Amino acid sequence: MPEILDGAIRRAVVIGNGFAGAENQCIGLVRALGFSNRHSLYRVTRPRGGINRWLKWLPVSIHKRLDSVIRMICGKSRFQTPHKIGISNVLDADAHHIATMARETFHKDGPLLVIASGRDTISVASSIKRCPIQIQHPRFQLNRFDLVITPRHDYFPLTPHAQRQIPWFLRRWVTPWEPPGHNVVLTVGALHQADSAALRVAASAWHNELATLPKPLLVVNVGGPTGNCPYDVDLVKKLVVMLQNVLWSCGSIRISFSRRTPEKISKILVKEFATNPKVQIWDGEGSNPHMGHLAWADAFVITADSVSMLSEACSTGKPVYVIGAERCTWKFADFQNSLQKQGVARPFTGNENMTAESWSYPPLNDTAEAASQVVAALAQRGWTIRA
């Protein structure tokens, strides 16, 4: 089988956890490696509904067993919602099934690259002993993976500043426990799918709707509060005032919300700007304009809670303004500081002149750089990527 065993990897398996922020990182890396049409998507799923929301911090295998016992005792209806994968061609992730598929199709398709992201995928990916790549820090036993791709701020707990924030009796429980090893690739932000080819496609697809808008076009992306980036309606009211202050210098503004945006927050922006002819608000209906916004915007204002939205915007080289960064804590504050130190993002003040202020920077290129590291690491093991 010399033509098959030539050390060339021609396909990939993506193991996701059902969350777009994690799965998009895998798909972004797959695209950068040239496997857009040569990969399969599997998903680790947890039981949902009822008491299961209180069990989501358990290891997924224990959670599933416990859910099975609860359903046997109490019945299905009160404790579990019907299981839905959401995409017809997404299979439930099972290490044995994936390994069997890899063996059975090896003669036809050759070796398999496994790319996973998210806490729930760790046990499955690490059980497949063939070229596993884990995106996001798996917290311990990194030697289970050929490569771990993770942002630098995941190593914030090892810095002197972070150590001073951790009570001494908790330090041994805070991971990571040691500096990044030879199999760790550090990025600035999150991997994503917003590469130059994707943006060209989006620019064409959204041309009729966005190209004719008066310039400059300011895109406002609103996420939702998190434990390490908390905020409430007070920050959104502040954002309203800031946008009103810069509105005169904008040709147009497009506002969009994420799935995490609380209704009480979105309602404030809708109430203030729904009737303003310069402002358009995506109501969640129809196609998501996010990629079109990345392609056509002249500048961005983004809430600090979303590493993914900031990483995508900072890959365009266009001005990125952040609101709420001062409210972030722990490693997320470190991420915000790194963006500002590199000059790829600035705090939004409401005093900007969007027409006159046009600044640029070397765009973040985390996904392509991570893909290069993957190719180099595989080459050291005698493997090559052949899309």
For each residue, the residues with C-beta under 8 A, 3 or more apart:
1: 4 5 107
2: 5 6
3: 6
4: 1 106 107 110
5: 1 2 110
6: 2 3
7: 382 383 384
8: 110 111 383 384 385 386
9: 12 110 111 112 113 131 378 383 384 385 386
10: 38 109 110 386 387
11: 35 38 39 40 109 110 112 113
12: 9 30 33 35 38 39 40 112 113 114 115
13: 39 40 42 98 102 112 113 114 115
14: 23 26 27 30 39 40 41 42 115 116
15: 26 42 43 44 93 98 114 115 116 117 121 124 125
16: 19 22 23 26 41 42 43 44 90 93 116 117 118 121
17: 22 23 43 44 117 118 119 120 121
18: 23 43 44 45 86
19: 16 22 23 118
20: 23 24 259
21: 24 25 190 307 308
22: 16 17 19 25 26 117 118 121 135 136
23: 14 16 17 18 19 20 26 27 41 43 117 118
24: 20 21 27 28 191 192 193 308
25: 21 22 28 29 117 135 136 190 191 192 308
26: 14 15 16 22 23 29 30 115 116 117 135 191
27: 14 23 24 30 31 193
28: 24 25 31 32 191 192 193 194 195 367
29: 25 26 32 33 115 133 135 149 191 367 370 371 374
30: 12 14 26 27 33 35 36 39 115
31: 27 28 34 35 36 193 195 197 198 367
32: 28 29 195 367 368 370 371
33: 12 29 30 113 371 374 375 385 387
34: 31 385 387
35: 11 12 30 31 38 39 113 387
36: 30 31 39
37:
38: 10 11 12 35 387
39: 11 12 13 14 30 35 36
40: 11 12 13 14 91
41: 14 16 23 87 89 90 91
42: 13 14 15 16 90 91 92 93 94 98 124
43: 15 16 17 18 23 85 90 91 92 93
44: 15 16 17 18 60 92 93 118 120 121 124
45: 18 83 85 92 93
46: 52 56 60 63 64 120
47: 52 55 63 64 67 80 83
48: 52 53 80 81 83
49: 52 53 79 80 81
50: 53 78 79 80 81
51: 54 55 70 79
52: 46 47 48 49 55 56 63 67 79 80
53: 48 49 50 56
54: 51
55: 47 51 52 58 63 66 67
56: 46 52 53 63
57:
58: 55 62 63 66
59: 62 63 123
60: 44 46 63 64 120 123
61: 64 65 123
62: 58 59 65 66
63: 46 47 52 55 56 58 59 60 66 67
64: 46 47 60 61 67 68
65: 61 62 68 69
66: 55 58 62 63 69 70
67: 47 52 55 63 64 70 71 79 80
68: 64 65 71 72
69: 65 66 72 73
70: 51 66 67 73 74 79
71: 67 68 74 75 76 79 80
72: 68 69
73: 69 70
74: 70 71 78 79
75: 71 78 79
76: 71 79 80
77: 80
78: 50 74 75
79: 49 50 51 52 67 70 71 74 75 76
80: 47 48 49 50 52 67 71 76 77 83
81: 48 49 50
82:
83: 45 47 48 80
84:
85: 43 45 88 90 91 92
86: 18 90
87: 41 90
88: 85
89: 41
90: 16 41 42 43 85 86 87
91: 40 41 42 43 85 97
92: 42 43 44 45 85
93: 15 16 42 43 44 45 98 121 124
94: 42 97 98 124
95: 98 99 123 124 127 128
96: 99 100
97: 91 94 100 101
98: 13 15 42 93 94 95 101 102 112 114 124 128
99: 95 96 102 103 127 128 130
100: 96 97 103 104
101: 97 98 104 105
102: 13 98 99 105 106 111 112 128 130
103: 99 100 106
104: 100 101
105: 101 102 108 109
106: 4 102 103 109 110 111 112
107: 1 4
108: 105
109: 10 11 105 106 112
110: 4 5 8 9 10 11 106
111: 8 9 102 106 130 131 383
112: 9 11 12 13 98 102 106 109 130 131
113: 9 11 12 13 33 35 131 133 385
114: 12 13 15 98 125 128 130 131 132 133
115: 12 13 14 15 26 29 30 132 133 135
116: 14 15 16 26 121 122 124 125 132 133 134 135
117: 15 16 17 22 23 25 26 121 134 135 136
118: 16 17 19 22 23 44 121 122 136
119: 17 122 136 138
120: 17 44 46 60
121: 15 16 17 22 44 93 116 117 118 124 125 134
122: 116 118 119 125 126 134 138
123: 59 60 61 95 126 127
124: 15 42 44 93 94 95 98 116 121 127 128
125: 15 114 116 121 122 128 132 134 145
126: 122 123 132 134 138 141 144 145
127: 95 99 123 124
128: 95 98 99 102 114 124 125 132
129: 132
130: 99 102 111 112 114
131: 9 111 112 113 114 146 378 383
132: 114 115 116 125 126 128 129 144 145 146
133: 29 113 114 115 116 145 146 147 148 149 374
134: 116 117 121 122 125 126 138 145 147 148 149
135: 22 25 26 29 115 116 117 148 149 150 191
136: 22 25 117 118 119 149 150 154
137: 148 150 154 175 176
138: 119 122 126 134 141 142 144 145 148
139: 175 176
140: 175 176 177
141: 126 138 144
142: 138 145 148 181 183 184
143: 181 183
144: 126 132 138 141
145: 125 126 132 133 134 138 142 148 183
146: 131 132 133 183 377 378 381
147: 133 134 183 184 185 373 374 377
148: 133 134 135 137 138 142 145 183 184 185
149: 29 133 134 135 136 184 185 187 191 370 373 374
150: 135 136 137 154 155 184 185 186 187
151: 154 186 187 188 189 190 307 335
152: 155 156 186 187 188 334 338
153: 156 331 332 334 335 338
154: 136 137 150 151 176 331
155: 150 152 158 159 176 179 180 186
156: 152 153 159 162 330 331 334
157: 162 163 166 174 175 176 331
158: 155 162 163 176 178 179
159: 155 156 162 163 334
160: 163 164
161: 164 165
162: 156 157 158 159 165 166 330 331 334
163: 157 158 159 160 166 171
164: 160 161
165: 161 162 330
166: 157 162 163 170 171 174
167: 170 171
168: 171
169:
170: 166 167 173 174
171: 163 166 167 168 174
172: 177
173: 170
174: 157 166 170 171
175: 137 139 140 157
176: 137 139 140 154 155 157 158 179 180
177: 140 172
178: 158 181
179: 155 158 176
180: 155 176 184 186
181: 142 143 178 184
182:
183: 142 143 145 146 147 148 377
184: 142 147 148 149 150 180 181
185: 147 148 149 150 370 373 374 377
186: 150 151 152 155 180
187: 149 150 151 152 190 191 366 369 370
188: 151 152 311 314 338 339 342 364 366
189: 151 307 308 310 311 314 335 339 364 366
190: 21 25 151 187 307 308 311 366
191: 24 25 26 28 29 135 149 187 311 366 367 370
192: 24 25 28 308 311 312 315 367
193: 24 27 28 31 198 367
194: 28 198 199 291 294 312 315 316
195: 28 31 32 198 199 315 367 368
196: 199 200
197: 31 200 201
198: 31 193 194 195 201 202 291
199: 194 195 196 202 203 291 294 295 316
200: 196 197 203 204 295
201: 197 198 204 205 291
202: 198 199 205 206 291 292 294 295
203: 199 200 206 207 292 295 296
204: 200 201 207
205: 201 202 291 292
206: 202 203 209 210 211 289 291 292 295 296
207: 203 204 210 211
208: 211 212
209: 206 212 289 292
210: 206 207 213 217 254 289 292 293 295 296
211: 206 207 208 296
212: 208 209
213: 210 217 251 252 254 280 296
214: 217 251 252 278
215: 251 252 298
216: 249 250 251 298 299 354 355
217: 210 213 214 250 251 252 253 254 296 297 298 299
218: 246 250 252 253 254 297 298 299 300 301 354
219: 253 254 255 256 293 294 297 299 300 301
220: 239 243 253 254 255 256 300 301 302
221: 256 258 290 293 300 301 302 303 306 309 313
222: 236 239 255 256 257 258 261 265 266 269 303
223: 258 260 261 302 303 305 306 309
224: 258 260 261 262 265 303 305
225: 229 230 231 232 262 305
226: 229 230 260 305 332
227: 230
228: 328 329 330 331 332 333
229: 225 226 303 304 305 324 327 328 329 332
230: 225 226 227 327
231: 225 234 235 236 303 305 324 327
232: 225 235 236
233: 236 237 264 265 268
234: 231 237 238
235: 231 232 238 239 303 323 324 327
236: 222 231 232 233 239 240 265 268 269
237: 233 234 240 241 268
238: 234 235 241 242 323
239: 220 222 235 236 242 243 269 301 303 323 348
240: 236 237 243 244 268 269 272 273
241: 237 238 244 245 350
242: 238 239 245 246 301 323 348 349 350
243: 220 239 240 246 247 253 273 301 350
244: 240 241 247 272
245: 241 242 350 351
246: 218 242 243 249 250 350 351 352 353 354
247: 243 244 250 253 276 278 279
248:
249: 216 246 352 353 354 355 356
250: 216 217 218 246 247 253 278 354 355
251: 213 214 215 216 217 278
252: 213 214 215 217 218 278 279 280
253: 217 218 219 220 243 247 250 273 278 279 280
254: 210 213 217 218 219 220 279 280 281 282 289 293 297
255: 219 220 222 269 273 279 280 281 282
256: 219 220 221 222 281 282 288 289 290 293
257: 222 261 265 266 282 284
258: 221 222 223 224 261 306 309
259: 20
260: 223 224 226 305
261: 222 223 224 257 258 265 266
262: 224 225 265 266
263: 266 267
264: 233 267 268
265: 222 224 233 236 257 261 262 268 269
266: 222 257 261 262 263 269 270
267: 263 264 270 271
268: 233 236 237 240 264 265 271 272
269: 222 236 239 240 255 265 266 272 273 281
270: 266 267 273 274 281
271: 267 268 274
272: 240 244 268 269 276
273: 240 243 253 255 269 270 276 279 281
274: 270 271 279 281
275:
276: 247 272 273 279
277:
278: 214 247 250 251 252 253
279: 247 252 253 254 255 273 274 276
280: 213 252 253 254 255
281: 254 255 256 269 270 273 274
282: 254 255 256 257 288 289
283:
284: 257
285:
286:
287:
288: 256 282 291
289: 206 209 210 254 256 282 292 293
290: 221 256 293 294
291: 194 198 199 201 202 205 206 288 294 295
292: 202 203 205 206 209 210 289 295 296
293: 210 219 221 254 256 289 290 296 297
294: 194 199 202 219 290 291 297 312 313 316
295: 199 200 202 203 206 210 291 292
296: 203 206 210 211 213 217 292 293
297: 217 218 219 254 293 294 300 316 318
298: 215 216 217 218 318 319 354 358
299: 216 217 218 219 318 319 320 321 354
300: 218 219 220 221 297 313 318 319 320 321
301: 218 219 220 221 239 242 243 321 322 323 348
302: 220 221 223 306 309 310 313 320 321 322 323
303: 221 222 223 224 229 231 235 239 306 309 322 323 324
304: 229 310 322 323 324 325 327 328 332 336
305: 223 224 225 226 229 231 260 324 328 332
306: 221 223 258 302 303 309 310
307: 21 151 189 190 310 311 332 335
308: 21 24 25 189 190 192 311 312
309: 221 223 258 302 303 306 312 313
310: 189 302 304 306 307 313 314 320 322 339 345
311: 188 189 190 191 192 307 308 314 315 364 366
312: 192 194 294 308 309 315 316
313: 221 294 300 302 309 310 316 318 320
314: 188 189 310 311 320 339 344 345 363 364
315: 192 194 195 311 312 363 364 365 366 367
316: 194 199 294 297 312 313 363
317: 360 361 362 363
318: 297 298 299 300 313 360
319: 298 299 300 346 357 358 359 360
320: 299 300 302 310 313 314 339 344 345 346
321: 299 300 301 302 345 346 347 348 352
322: 301 302 303 304 310 325 336 339 345 346 347 348
323: 235 238 239 242 301 302 303 304 347 348
324: 229 231 235 303 304 305 327 328
325: 304 322 328 333 336 340 347
326: 347
327: 229 230 231 235 304 324
328: 228 229 304 305 324 325 332 333 335 336
329: 228 229 332 333
330: 156 162 165 228 333 334
331: 153 154 156 157 162 228 334 335
332: 153 226 228 229 304 305 307 328 329 335 336
333: 228 325 328 329 330 336 337
334: 152 153 156 159 162 330 331 337 338
335: 151 153 189 307 328 331 332 338 339
336: 304 322 325 328 332 333 339 340 345
337: 333 334 340 341
338: 152 153 188 334 335 341 342
339: 188 189 310 314 320 322 335 336 342 344 345
340: 325 336 337 343 345 346 347
341: 337 338
342: 188 338 339 361
343: 340 361
344: 314 320 339 361 363 364
345: 310 314 320 321 322 336 339 340
346: 319 320 321 322 340
347: 321 322 323 325 326 340
348: 239 242 301 321 322 323 352
349: 242 352
350: 241 242 243 245 246
351: 245 246
352: 246 249 321 348 349 357
353: 246 249 356 357
354: 216 218 246 249 250 298 299 357
355: 216 249 250
356: 249 353
357: 319 352 353 354
358: 298 319
359: 319
360: 317 318 319
361: 317 342 343 344
362: 317
363: 314 315 316 317 344
364: 188 189 311 314 315 344
365: 315 368 369
366: 187 188 189 190 191 311 315 369 370
367: 28 29 31 32 191 192 193 195 315 370 371
368: 32 195 365 371 372
369: 187 365 366 372 373
370: 29 32 149 185 187 191 366 367 373 374
371: 29 32 33 367 368 374 375
372: 368 369 375 376
373: 147 149 185 369 370 376 377
374: 29 33 133 147 149 185 370 371 377 378 385
375: 33 371 372 378 379 384 385
376: 372 373 379 380
377: 146 147 183 185 373 374 380 381
378: 9 131 146 374 375 381 383 384 385
379: 375 376 382 383 384
380: 376 377
381: 146 377 378
382: 7 379
383: 7 8 9 111 131 378 379
384: 7 8 9 375 378 379
385: 8 9 33 34 113 374 375 378
386: 8 9 10
387: 10 33 34 35 38
